[in-house]
Structure formats: C-alpha cells, structure tokens
Amino acid sequence: MARAVQRLLAIQNVLTGNFVSDDQKVDKFILPDGAVMTAKADSVSPINFVHIDGLLVCEYHLLDQTAQLVVSAVGTQFENTASHVPSFRVIEILPSSSSPQASTNDISVKDMWATVYALFTLYHSQEVIPVVLSHTINNSEELRSHLLRSGLGRTAHAPTAPKEEIYLHRATFWQGAGTQGYHTRGWLPPSPFSVAPFPYIQSFTRTPTVISAHPLRPPKPKPGETLFRRFCPSIGETLEFTYFDLGNGSDTSEHLDSFHRWHNSERVNKAWGERGSLEKHKAYVTEVTNDPAVLPVIMSWNGEPMGYAEITYLKENHVGPYISGGPGDWDRGLHVLVGEDKFRGAERTTQWHRALIHYCFLADPRTEKVMVEPKAENTSIIKVEFDSAMHIATIFDFPYKRSVLACVTRERFFRLDLL
C-alpha cells in the first residue's frame, strides 16, 4: 500500500508542477570520479547552489514560466492544446560570482554534466527538465553545443517554437550522454575496455550446449579493473563493479577468497550448487574468465565485496534457444549472487539489480535487451525483476530446472524513473 501511495504522489507532483523530490537529496553526493557534490533545491530560496569539493561551481533558479516538450502533436490540430503533455518550470543556470572560474564566468563541461546530474537527482520524476543558459556564462555556446550534440538535451520540436530553452532528457542522461569523449566523470571509468562500440566482425562458438554465429567480443578488462561506479543516495554508499581478480600464480586474492567463502555457505550453495575447495573455485573462475562471452565481476559497497555476477552475451549462452526469435547480437544476460548477509535487503537489492542492467546498457549502445532466467519458484527475485521494469517473456524448462525468462528493453528501462 505504501508503494502505491508513493506512486500516486509522484503522479500528483508531476501534474501539479510540484516536482521537487521529497526522497532524493544532493548532499555529500559522491560523483563517479570521487568528487563530492552538494546542491540545494527548495521552493523558498530563489537561488540554488551547486558545490563540488566545497567550491561553488554554478547557481540556478526556477523562472516564473513553464515549458512543455510537445512532439507528436506538432503539425496537428492538437499542437497548441496538448494538455496531456506535462509542463515544468524552466530552470536558469548561471555562473557563480565566487566560483573557481569567477574571473571568466565559465562553467566547465564536466561541472555542467554534474549539474545536470544534480537536477535529475532532485527532480527525478520529470522526463524532461527545461533549462536556459544565462547569457552571463562566458562559455554558454560551448555548453549549449555540449548539451545538444551529446544528446543530453534538445530544443523544441515545433519549427516556430523558441529555441532558447533546452529540454534535458532523463533517458539520455542515464544512457551516458555527455560523458565519453567529453570528460572522465561518467559511471564507466576511463579505460580502453569502456570505449564502445567495439567494431563488428563475425565470430563463432561451438560447445556441447551452443552452436552460434555472433559478433566478435572485445578483449577482457585487466584483473581488478573497475568497470562501473555509481553513488546510491538512498543507501548513502557507492556501488562498484570490478572485473574478477584471480591473483597471481599460486597466490589467492580477495576476490577468490570471498568467492570461495560465499559458495560454501548454505544459502548460496542452495541456489548455485558450487560448494567445494578453493582449487575447484579457482578452476571455475578461470574457465569463466577464459570465456569471451562471460564477464565475471565482483560487486562491492564502498569498496567492500558483497556479491558476484556473471554478465553474459545471450547469443553464446545456453538460454539462447529458448528466446522466441532469438537474442540480439548484443543482448545480455545476468547471473548473480549476494554473498554477504549484511548487504542483503530490499533496498540494496533493488539498487544493485538496476545498476547491473544500467551497466549492460551503458557498456554498448547496441544492447537492446537484458534478460534473466531464475527458477520459476524463486518469487522473491522475480519480484525484484518486476521492480526493475522487467516482464515475463515466457516460462520454459532446462533439463535441470523450470525457469522464468524475464526481460527489459532499453527503451522501457530508461523511459521510467528507475535510477
């Protein structure tokens, strides 16, 4: 009931224009590059401030005007009466007189992206945020170009509509628009592995369970390389995905020790059935790291390992034949375990589950679907998947279990308010 009330309140806020979030704050908010951001948003003070690492980088305030992004009604009789399209107050972004760039009234591109991050955290229920860049920003044309060319925002669709306002898109922001090629502050840390997309050339897999033509997959990351990093405000901690580090030679590693301990717990063994010796688990992970179609990662909260995930390419996975119409060339699958009991719970589970899907879509813009296939009787994880906008595509039988095939598309995942 409480969740339903929250959803109704969110709808009411959008319809009434009261769009300041009640459950999200930008206070000691850790950006992916480690910088700490604080932003204020309320209906009392006309001026709001964005601080990064204690320095004031810009100001913004809500203007006494609203705007709506009308698209499909343009050119029809409904163009000027599209009341079903929500209107939002326009936000003006200004330089700060006491900012590090005060002498030039500049806002750097990476600070602009951080400001957009703050806005979509504070006003996360809005699909779009209409903004104008103050003419007092010395490099306003550079910032405007950044927002439009990266896809972070767009101008009004109607040919005769004013073009001063830029409509920031929540969906494109969370898809990483304005990061790669512009700055190193995004959720995917700078790395040769994170440069996407990998060029297409056909490859082939033949195993006892798979015969498939598919694209050649990129080389694996370095052991221990961080692949994804995002601060989760509702938890107050940073979630990281790190490529599995097996250690050198006969030595073990923190990742392998954790993996071994987790699989020998009764709870994890009941789900995965991989209880055994350290040598067995090292051989298991070695096989996975040698498979081009599987990315083994350790998940951690504030640097402390909490779970393990395998991110697969479905074309080369044994679930592929059960997918109606077959998987797409870059569609991904997930297999996950939470090893540490203290990191279990509904809120943390929701965060890491959505973050894994987020990573899959960020890693390659050609990925259109993410799928999972839990046991059909595992109602608790199926509920988590529903909460991540997944739907049941089918129910099918492996030789060893009955599974639910759950799926989420890129369009649905980023269209909804999930992050």
DRENDO-1510 file (C-alpha; in Angstrom, 1 decimal, always signed):
<recs>
REC; n; res; u; v; w
REC; 1; MET; +0.0; +0.0; +0.0 .
REC; 2; ALA; +2.8; +2.4; +0.9 .
REC; 3; ARG; +4.5; +1.8; -2.5 .
REC; 4; ALA; +1.1; +2.5; -4.3 .
REC; 5; VAL; +0.7; +5.8; -2.3 .
REC; 6; GLN; +4.2; +6.9; -3.3 .
REC; 7; ARG; +3.5; +6.3; -6.9 .
REC; 8; LEU; +0.2; +8.2; -6.7 .
REC; 9; LEU; +2.1; +11.1; -5.0 .
REC; 10; ALA; +4.7; +11.1; -7.8 .
REC; 11; ILE; +1.9; +11.3; -10.4 .
REC; 12; GLN; +0.3; +14.2; -8.5 .
REC; 13; ASN; +3.6; +16.1; -8.2 .
REC; 14; VAL; +4.1; +15.9; -12.0 .
REC; 15; LEU; +0.5; +17.0; -12.7 .
REC; 16; THR; +0.6; +19.9; -10.2 .
REC; 17; GLY; +4.1; +21.1; -11.1 .
REC; 18; ASN; +5.3; +20.4; -7.5 .
REC; 19; PHE; +8.3; +18.4; -8.8 .
REC; 20; VAL; +10.9; +18.8; -6.1 .
REC; 21; SER; +11.8; +15.4; -4.9 .
REC; 22; ASP; +11.0; +14.5; -1.3 .
REC; 23; ASP; +13.1; +11.4; -1.2 .
REC; 24; GLN; +16.3; +12.4; -3.0 .
REC; 25; LYS; +18.9; +14.8; -1.7 .
REC; 26; VAL; +22.2; +16.0; -3.2 .
REC; 27; ASP; +24.1; +16.3; +0.0 .
REC; 28; LYS; +27.6; +14.9; +0.2 .
REC; 29; PHE; +26.7; +13.2; -3.1 .
REC; 30; ILE; +29.8; +11.3; -4.5 .
REC; 31; LEU; +30.3; +11.7; -8.2 .
REC; 32; PRO; +31.8; +8.8; -10.2 .
REC; 33; ASP; +35.2; +10.4; -10.2 .
REC; 34; GLY; +35.2; +10.7; -6.4 .
REC; 35; ALA; +34.3; +14.5; -6.3 .
REC; 36; VAL; +31.7; +15.4; -3.6 .
REC; 37; MET; +28.7; +17.4; -4.8 .
REC; 38; THR; +26.1; +19.3; -2.8 .
REC; 39; ALA; +23.1; +21.0; -4.4 .
REC; 40; LYS; +20.2; +22.8; -2.8 .
REC; 41; ALA; +16.7; +22.9; -4.2 .
REC; 42; ASP; +13.6; +24.2; -2.5 .
REC; 43; SER; +10.6; +26.5; -3.1 .
REC; 44; VAL; +11.7; +29.2; -0.6 .
REC; 45; SER; +15.1; +30.5; -1.8 .
REC; 46; PRO; +15.0; +31.8; -5.3 .
REC; 47; ILE; +18.7; +31.0; -5.8 .
REC; 48; ASN; +20.1; +27.5; -5.5 .
REC; 49; PHE; +23.7; +26.5; -5.5 .
REC; 50; VAL; +25.9; +23.6; -6.8 .
REC; 51; HIS; +29.1; +22.9; -4.8 .
REC; 52; ILE; +31.7; +20.4; -5.9 .
REC; 53; ASP; +34.5; +19.5; -3.5 .
REC; 54; GLY; +33.5; +22.6; -1.4 .
REC; 55; LEU; +33.8; +25.0; -4.4 .
REC; 56; LEU; +30.7; +26.8; -5.7 .
REC; 57; VAL; +30.6; +26.0; -9.5 .
REC; 58; CYS; +27.3; +27.5; -10.5 .
REC; 59; GLU; +23.9; +28.7; -9.4 .
REC; 60; TYR; +20.4; +28.0; -10.7 .
REC; 61; HIS; +16.9; +29.2; -10.1 .
REC; 62; LEU; +13.4; +28.5; -11.2 .
REC; 63; LEU; +11.9; +31.1; -13.5 .
REC; 64; ASP; +8.2; +32.2; -13.3 .
REC; 65; GLN; +7.5; +30.4; -16.6 .
REC; 66; THR; +6.7; +26.8; -17.7 .
REC; 67; ALA; +7.5; +24.9; -20.8 .
REC; 68; GLN; +6.4; +21.6; -22.3 .
REC; 69; LEU; +8.0; +19.5; -24.9 .
REC; 70; VAL; +5.3; +18.7; -27.5 .
REC; 71; VAL; +6.5; +16.3; -30.1 .
REC; 72; SER; +3.9; +14.0; -31.8 .
REC; 73; ALA; +1.2; +16.7; -31.8 .
REC; 74; VAL; +3.3; +19.2; -33.8 .
REC; 75; GLY; +1.7; +19.8; -37.1 .
REC; 76; THR; -1.7; +18.6; -35.9 .
REC; 77; GLN; -4.8; +20.4; -34.5 .
REC; 78; PHE; -3.6; +19.4; -31.0 .
REC; 79; GLU; -0.3; +21.2; -31.2 .
REC; 80; ASN; -1.4; +24.1; -29.0 .
REC; 81; THR; -3.8; +22.1; -26.8 .
REC; 82; ALA; -1.7; +19.1; -25.8 .
REC; 83; SER; -2.6; +19.4; -22.2 .
REC; 84; HIS; -1.7; +15.7; -21.6 .
REC; 85; VAL; +1.9; +16.6; -22.0 .
REC; 86; PRO; +3.2; +17.9; -18.6 .
REC; 87; SER; +4.6; +21.4; -18.2 .
REC; 88; PHE; +7.5; +22.1; -16.0 .
REC; 89; ARG; +9.0; +25.3; -14.6 .
REC; 90; VAL; +12.1; +26.5; -16.5 .
REC; 91; ILE; +15.4; +26.5; -14.7 .
REC; 92; GLU; +18.0; +29.1; -15.5 .
REC; 93; ILE; +21.6; +28.1; -14.9 .
REC; 94; LEU; +24.1; +30.9; -14.1 .
REC; 95; PRO; +27.7; +31.2; -13.2 .
REC; 96; SER; +28.7; +32.0; -9.7 .
REC; 97; SER; +30.5; +35.2; -8.7 .
REC; 98; SER; +32.5; +33.2; -6.2 .
REC; 99; SER; +33.2; +30.1; -8.4 .
REC; 100; PRO; +36.8; +29.0; -9.3 .
REC; 101; GLN; +36.2; +30.4; -12.8 .
REC; 102; ALA; +34.7; +33.7; -11.4 .
REC; 103; SER; +37.1; +35.8; -13.4 .
REC; 104; THR; +35.8; +34.4; -16.7 .
REC; 105; ASN; +32.3; +33.4; -15.7 .
REC; 106; ASP; +32.9; +29.9; -17.2 .
REC; 107; ILE; +31.4; +26.6; -16.2 .
REC; 108; SER; +33.4; +23.6; -17.2 .
REC; 109; VAL; +31.8; +20.8; -19.3 .
REC; 110; LYS; +32.3; +18.2; -16.5 .
REC; 111; ASP; +30.8; +20.6; -14.0 .
REC; 112; MET; +27.9; +21.2; -16.3 .
REC; 113; TRP; +27.3; +17.4; -16.5 .
REC; 114; ALA; +27.5; +17.2; -12.7 .
REC; 115; THR; +24.9; +20.0; -12.5 .
REC; 116; VAL; +22.6; +18.0; -14.8 .
REC; 117; TYR; +23.2; +15.0; -12.5 .
REC; 118; ALA; +22.1; +17.1; -9.6 .
REC; 119; LEU; +19.0; +18.3; -11.3 .
REC; 120; PHE; +17.9; +14.8; -12.4 .
REC; 121; THR; +18.5; +13.6; -8.8 .
REC; 122; LEU; +16.4; +16.3; -7.3 .
REC; 123; TYR; +13.7; +16.3; -10.0 .
REC; 124; HIS; +14.0; +12.6; -10.9 .
REC; 125; SER; +10.2; +12.2; -11.6 .
REC; 126; GLN; +10.5; +14.5; -14.6 .
REC; 127; GLU; +11.1; +13.0; -18.0 .
REC; 128; VAL; +12.5; +16.4; -19.1 .
REC; 129; ILE; +13.8; +19.5; -17.4 .
REC; 130; PRO; +13.6; +22.7; -19.4 .
REC; 131; VAL; +16.7; +24.9; -18.8 .
REC; 132; VAL; +18.1; +28.1; -20.2 .
REC; 133; LEU; +21.8; +29.0; -20.0 .
REC; 134; SER; +22.3; +32.5; -18.7 .
REC; 135; HIS; +24.0; +34.9; -21.2 .
REC; 136; THR; +26.3; +35.8; -18.3 .
REC; 137; ILE; +28.0; +32.4; -18.7 .
REC; 138; ASN; +31.0; +33.3; -20.8 .
REC; 139; ASN; +31.2; +29.9; -22.5 .
REC; 140; SER; +27.4; +29.4; -22.8 .
REC; 141; GLU; +27.7; +28.5; -26.5 .
REC; 142; GLU; +30.2; +25.7; -25.7 .
REC; 143; LEU; +27.9; +24.4; -23.0 .
REC; 144; ARG; +24.9; +24.6; -25.3 .
REC; 145; SER; +26.8; +22.7; -28.0 .
REC; 146; HIS; +27.8; +20.1; -25.5 .
REC; 147; LEU; +24.2; +19.5; -24.3 .
REC; 148; LEU; +22.7; +19.4; -27.9 .
REC; 149; ARG; +25.5; +17.5; -29.7 .
REC; 150; SER; +25.8; +14.8; -27.0 .
REC; 151; GLY; +22.1; +14.2; -26.9 .
REC; 152; LEU; +21.7; +15.3; -23.3 .
REC; 153; GLY; +19.1; +17.8; -24.4 .
REC; 154; ARG; +17.2; +19.1; -27.4 .
REC; 155; THR; +15.3; +22.2; -28.5 .
REC; 156; ALA; +11.6; +22.4; -29.0 .
REC; 157; HIS; +10.3; +20.2; -31.8 .
REC; 158; ALA; +7.9; +22.7; -33.3 .
REC; 159; PRO; +9.7; +24.8; -36.0 .
REC; 160; THR; +8.2; +28.0; -34.8 .
REC; 161; ALA; +8.8; +27.4; -31.1 .
REC; 162; PRO; +11.5; +29.4; -29.2 .
REC; 163; LYS; +14.9; +27.7; -29.3 .
REC; 164; GLU; +16.4; +29.3; -26.2 .
REC; 165; GLU; +15.1; +26.6; -23.9 .
REC; 166; ILE; +17.0; +23.3; -23.9 .
REC; 167; TYR; +15.0; +20.3; -22.8 .
REC; 168; LEU; +17.3; +17.9; -20.8 .
REC; 169; HIS; +16.2; +14.3; -21.2 .
REC; 170; ARG; +16.3; +12.0; -18.3 .
REC; 171; ALA; +16.5; +8.9; -20.6 .
REC; 172; THR; +19.6; +10.1; -22.5 .
REC; 173; PHE; +21.3; +11.4; -19.3 .
REC; 174; TRP; +21.1; +7.9; -17.8 .
REC; 175; GLN; +22.3; +6.4; -21.0 .
REC; 176; GLY; +25.6; +8.2; -20.5 .
REC; 177; ALA; +25.0; +11.1; -22.9 .
REC; 178; GLY; +27.6; +13.8; -22.5 .
REC; 179; THR; +30.3; +11.7; -20.8 .
REC; 180; GLN; +32.5; +9.6; -23.1 .
REC; 181; GLY; +34.6; +11.9; -25.3 .
REC; 182; TYR; +33.8; +15.0; -23.2 .
REC; 183; HIS; +35.2; +14.2; -19.7 .
REC; 184; THR; +36.1; +11.4; -17.3 .
REC; 185; ARG; +33.4; +11.8; -14.7 .
REC; 186; GLY; +30.9; +9.2; -16.0 .
REC; 187; TRP; +29.8; +5.9; -14.5 .
REC; 188; LEU; +32.2; +4.0; -16.7 .
REC; 189; PRO; +35.7; +4.9; -15.5 .
REC; 190; PRO; +38.1; +5.8; -18.4 .
REC; 191; SER; +39.6; +2.6; -19.8 .
REC; 192; PRO; +40.3; +1.0; -23.2 .
REC; 193; PHE; +37.6; -1.5; -22.3 .
REC; 194; SER; +34.9; +1.1; -21.8 .
REC; 195; VAL; +35.4; +2.6; -25.3 .
REC; 196; ALA; +32.3; +1.5; -27.2 .
REC; 197; PRO; +31.1; +0.3; -29.5 .
REC; 198; PHE; +33.6; -2.5; -30.4 .
REC; 199; PRO; +33.6; -2.9; -34.2 .
REC; 200; TYR; +31.6; -5.6; -35.8 .
REC; 201; ILE; +33.0; -8.7; -37.3 .
REC; 202; GLN; +31.5; -12.2; -37.2 .
REC; 203; SER; +32.8; -14.9; -34.9 .
REC; 204; PHE; +31.5; -18.4; -34.0 .
REC; 205; THR; +31.0; -20.5; -30.9 .
REC; 206; ARG; +30.6; -24.3; -30.8 .
REC; 207; THR; +30.2; -26.1; -27.4 .
REC; 208; PRO; +28.1; -29.0; -26.2 .
REC; 209; THR; +25.3; -26.6; -25.5 .
REC; 210; VAL; +25.8; -23.8; -28.0 .
REC; 211; ILE; +26.3; -23.5; -31.8 .
REC; 212; SER; +26.1; -19.9; -32.8 .
REC; 213; ALA; +27.4; -17.2; -35.1 .
REC; 214; HIS; +27.8; -13.9; -33.3 .
REC; 215; PRO; +29.9; -10.7; -33.2 .
REC; 216; LEU; +33.5; -11.0; -32.1 .
REC; 217; ARG; +33.6; -9.9; -28.4 .
REC; 218; PRO; +36.1; -7.3; -27.1 .
REC; 219; PRO; +39.1; -8.4; -25.1 .
REC; 220; LYS; +38.6; -8.7; -21.3 .
REC; 221; PRO; +39.5; -5.9; -18.9 .
REC; 222; LYS; +42.5; -6.1; -16.6 .
REC; 223; PRO; +42.1; -8.1; -13.4 .
REC; 224; GLY; +40.7; -5.9; -10.7 .
REC; 225; GLU; +39.7; -3.1; -13.1 .
REC; 226; THR; +36.7; -1.0; -12.1 .
REC; 227; LEU; +34.0; -1.2; -14.7 .
REC; 228; PHE; +31.2; +0.8; -13.2 .
REC; 229; ARG; +30.8; +3.2; -10.2 .
REC; 230; ARG; +27.7; +4.9; -9.0 .
REC; 231; PHE; +26.7; +6.6; -5.7 .
REC; 232; CYS; +23.2; +5.4; -4.5 .
REC; 233; PRO; +21.6; +8.2; -2.4 .
REC; 234; SER; +19.0; +6.0; -0.8 .
REC; 235; ILE; +21.9; +3.9; +0.6 .
REC; 236; GLY; +24.4; +6.6; +1.1 .
REC; 237; GLU; +27.2; +4.4; -0.4 .
REC; 238; THR; +28.9; +3.8; -3.7 .
REC; 239; LEU; +28.3; +0.7; -5.7 .
REC; 240; GLU; +31.1; -0.7; -7.8 .
REC; 241; PHE; +31.5; -3.5; -10.3 .
REC; 242; THR; +35.1; -4.8; -10.6 .
REC; 243; TYR; +36.5; -7.3; -13.1 .
REC; 244; PHE; +37.4; -10.5; -11.2 .
REC; 245; ASP; +41.0; -10.6; -10.0 .
REC; 246; LEU; +42.2; -14.3; -9.5 .
REC; 247; GLY; +45.6; -13.3; -8.2 .
REC; 248; ASN; +49.0; -14.3; -9.5 .
REC; 249; GLY; +50.0; -17.9; -10.0 .
REC; 250; SER; +49.5; -20.0; -6.8 .
REC; 251; ASP; +48.5; -17.0; -4.8 .
REC; 252; THR; +44.9; -16.3; -3.9 .
REC; 253; SER; +43.2; -12.9; -3.9 .
REC; 254; GLU; +40.5; -11.1; -2.0 .
REC; 255; HIS; +38.1; -11.8; -4.8 .
REC; 256; LEU; +38.8; -15.5; -4.9 .
REC; 257; ASP; +38.7; -15.8; -1.1 .
REC; 258; SER; +35.3; -14.1; -1.0 .
REC; 259; PHE; +34.0; -16.2; -3.9 .
REC; 260; HIS; +35.2; -19.4; -2.1 .
REC; 261; ARG; +33.6; -18.5; +1.2 .
REC; 262; TRP; +30.3; -17.4; -0.3 .
REC; 263; HIS; +29.9; -20.7; -2.3 .
REC; 264; ASN; +30.5; -22.7; +0.9 .
REC; 265; SER; +27.6; -21.0; +2.7 .
REC; 266; GLU; +24.4; -23.0; +2.8 .
REC; 267; ARG; +22.3; -20.2; +1.4 .
REC; 268; VAL; +24.5; -19.6; -1.7 .
REC; 269; ASN; +25.1; -23.3; -2.3 .
REC; 270; LYS; +21.3; -23.9; -2.3 .
REC; 271; ALA; +21.0; -21.6; -5.3 .
REC; 272; TRP; +24.2; -22.2; -7.2 .
REC; 273; GLY; +25.3; -25.8; -6.1 .
REC; 274; GLU; +29.0; -25.0; -6.4 .
REC; 275; ARG; +30.2; -25.8; -2.9 .
REC; 276; GLY; +33.8; -27.1; -2.9 .
REC; 277; SER; +37.5; -26.5; -2.4 .
REC; 278; LEU; +39.5; -23.3; -3.2 .
REC; 279; GLU; +41.1; -25.2; -6.2 .
REC; 280; LYS; +37.6; -26.0; -7.6 .
REC; 281; HIS; +36.5; -22.4; -7.3 .
REC; 282; LYS; +39.7; -21.1; -8.9 .
REC; 283; ALA; +39.2; -23.5; -11.8 .
REC; 284; TYR; +35.6; -22.4; -12.1 .
REC; 285; VAL; +36.5; -18.7; -12.3 .
REC; 286; THR; +39.5; -19.4; -14.6 .
REC; 287; GLU; +37.1; -21.1; -17.1 .
REC; 288; VAL; +34.7; -18.1; -16.9 .
REC; 289; THR; +37.5; -15.6; -17.4 .
REC; 290; ASN; +38.6; -17.5; -20.5 .
REC; 291; ASP; +35.1; -17.4; -22.0 .
REC; 292; PRO; +34.8; -14.4; -24.3 .
REC; 293; ALA; +31.1; -14.3; -23.8 .
REC; 294; VAL; +31.1; -14.0; -20.0 .
REC; 295; LEU; +32.2; -11.1; -17.8 .
REC; 296; PRO; +32.8; -12.1; -14.2 .
REC; 297; VAL; +32.5; -9.2; -11.8 .
REC; 298; ILE; +32.7; -8.6; -8.0 .
REC; 299; MET; +30.1; -6.2; -6.7 .
REC; 300; SER; +31.0; -4.0; -3.7 .
REC; 301; TRP; +29.6; -1.3; -1.5 .
REC; 302; ASN; +32.2; +1.4; -0.6 .
REC; 303; GLY; +34.9; -1.0; -1.7 .
REC; 304; GLU; +33.8; -3.9; +0.4 .
REC; 305; PRO; +33.0; -7.0; -1.7 .
REC; 306; MET; +29.4; -8.1; -1.3 .
REC; 307; GLY; +28.5; -10.3; -4.3 .
REC; 308; TYR; +29.4; -11.8; -7.6 .
REC; 309; ALA; +27.8; -11.5; -11.1 .
REC; 310; GLU; +28.3; -13.0; -14.5 .
REC; 311; ILE; +27.3; -10.8; -17.3 .
REC; 312; THR; +26.8; -12.9; -20.5 .
REC; 313; TYR; +26.2; -12.4; -24.1 .
REC; 314; LEU; +23.0; -14.3; -24.8 .
REC; 315; LYS; +23.9; -15.3; -28.4 .
REC; 316; GLU; +26.6; -17.6; -26.9 .
REC; 317; ASN; +24.6; -18.7; -23.9 .
REC; 318; HIS; +22.6; -21.9; -23.4 .
REC; 319; VAL; +19.5; -19.9; -22.8 .
REC; 320; GLY; +19.6; -18.5; -26.4 .
REC; 321; PRO; +17.5; -21.3; -28.0 .
REC; 322; TYR; +14.6; -20.6; -25.5 .
REC; 323; ILE; +14.3; -17.0; -26.6 .
REC; 324; SER; +11.5; -16.5; -29.1 .
REC; 325; GLY; +13.0; -15.1; -32.3 .
REC; 326; GLY; +16.5; -15.5; -30.8 .
REC; 327; PRO; +18.6; -13.0; -28.9 .
REC; 328; GLY; +20.0; -9.9; -30.4 .
REC; 329; ASP; +23.7; -9.7; -31.3 .
REC; 330; TRP; +24.5; -7.6; -28.2 .
REC; 331; ASP; +21.7; -8.6; -25.8 .
REC; 332; ARG; +23.0; -9.5; -22.3 .
REC; 333; GLY; +22.1; -11.9; -19.5 .
REC; 334; LEU; +22.7; -11.9; -15.8 .
REC; 335; HIS; +23.6; -14.5; -13.1 .
REC; 336; VAL; +24.0; -13.0; -9.6 .
REC; 337; LEU; +24.6; -14.0; -6.0 .
REC; 338; VAL; +24.9; -11.8; -2.9 .
REC; 339; GLY; +27.5; -13.4; -0.6 .
REC; 340; GLU; +27.5; -11.1; +2.4 .
REC; 341; ASP; +24.4; -11.3; +4.6 .
REC; 342; LYS; +24.8; -7.8; +5.9 .
REC; 343; PHE; +24.3; -6.5; +2.3 .
REC; 344; ARG; +21.0; -8.3; +1.8 .
REC; 345; GLY; +17.7; -6.5; +2.0 .
REC; 346; ALA; +15.1; -5.0; -0.4 .
REC; 347; GLU; +16.6; -1.5; -0.9 .
REC; 348; ARG; +20.2; -2.7; -1.6 .
REC; 349; THR; +18.9; -5.5; -3.9 .
REC; 350; THR; +16.9; -3.0; -5.9 .
REC; 351; GLN; +19.9; -0.8; -6.3 .
REC; 352; TRP; +22.4; -3.4; -7.5 .
REC; 353; HIS; +19.9; -5.2; -9.7 .
REC; 354; ARG; +19.0; -1.9; -11.5 .
REC; 355; ALA; +22.7; -1.0; -11.6 .
REC; 356; LEU; +23.6; -4.2; -13.4 .
REC; 357; ILE; +21.0; -3.5; -16.0 .
REC; 358; HIS; +22.3; +0.1; -16.2 .
REC; 359; TYR; +25.8; -1.2; -16.8 .
REC; 360; CYS; +24.7; -3.6; -19.6 .
REC; 361; PHE; +23.1; -0.8; -21.5 .
REC; 362; LEU; +25.9; +1.7; -20.9 .
REC; 363; ALA; +28.6; -0.8; -21.9 .
REC; 364; ASP; +27.3; -0.9; -25.5 .
REC; 365; PRO; +24.7; +1.3; -27.1 .
REC; 366; ARG; +23.7; -1.6; -29.4 .
REC; 367; THR; +22.4; -3.7; -26.4 .
REC; 368; GLU; +18.6; -3.6; -26.7 .
REC; 369; LYS; +17.6; -6.2; -24.1 .
REC; 370; VAL; +18.8; -7.6; -20.8 .
REC; 371; MET; +17.4; -10.9; -19.7 .
REC; 372; VAL; +17.5; -13.2; -16.7 .
REC; 373; GLU; +16.2; -16.8; -16.2 .
REC; 374; PRO; +15.7; -17.5; -12.4 .
REC; 375; LYS; +13.9; -20.6; -11.1 .
REC; 376; ALA; +10.2; -20.3; -11.6 .
REC; 377; GLU; +9.6; -20.8; -7.9 .
REC; 378; ASN; +12.0; -18.0; -6.9 .
REC; 379; THR; +9.3; -15.5; -6.3 .
REC; 380; SER; +11.5; -13.1; -4.3 .
REC; 381; ILE; +13.9; -12.4; -7.2 .
REC; 382; ILE; +11.1; -12.3; -9.7 .
REC; 383; LYS; +9.6; -9.5; -7.7 .
REC; 384; VAL; +12.9; -7.7; -7.8 .
REC; 385; GLU; +12.9; -8.1; -11.6 .
REC; 386; PHE; +9.4; -6.7; -11.9 .
REC; 387; ASP; +10.5; -3.7; -9.8 .
REC; 388; SER; +13.3; -3.2; -12.4 .
REC; 389; ALA; +10.7; -2.9; -15.2 .
REC; 390; MET; +11.2; -6.5; -16.4 .
REC; 391; HIS; +8.4; -8.6; -17.7 .
REC; 392; ILE; +8.0; -12.3; -18.1 .
REC; 393; ALA; +8.6; -13.2; -21.7 .
REC; 394; THR; +8.0; -17.0; -21.2 .
REC; 395; ILE; +8.3; -19.9; -18.9 .
REC; 396; PHE; +10.5; -22.8; -20.0 .
REC; 397; ASP; +12.3; -26.0; -18.9 .
REC; 398; PHE; +16.0; -26.5; -18.8 .
REC; 399; PRO; +17.0; -30.2; -18.4 .
REC; 400; TYR; +17.6; -29.4; -14.7 .
REC; 401; LYS; +15.1; -26.7; -13.7 .
REC; 402; ARG; +12.0; -24.8; -14.7 .
REC; 403; SER; +12.8; -21.1; -15.4 .
REC; 404; VAL; +11.1; -17.8; -15.9 .
REC; 405; LEU; +12.6; -15.8; -18.8 .
REC; 406; ALA; +12.3; -12.1; -17.7 .
REC; 407; CYS; +13.3; -9.2; -20.0 .
REC; 408; VAL; +13.6; -5.5; -20.0 .
REC; 409; THR; +14.2; -3.3; -23.1 .
REC; 410; ARG; +16.5; -0.3; -23.3 .
REC; 411; GLU; +13.6; +2.0; -24.1 .
REC; 412; ARG; +11.4; +0.9; -21.2 .
REC; 413; PHE; +14.3; +0.9; -18.7 .
REC; 414; PHE; +15.4; +4.5; -19.4 .
REC; 415; ARG; +11.9; +5.8; -20.1 .
REC; 416; LEU; +10.8; +5.0; -16.5 .
REC; 417; ASP; +12.0; +6.6; -13.3 .
REC; 418; LEU; +14.3; +3.8; -12.1 .
REC; 419; LEU; +17.6; +5.4; -11.4 .
</recs>
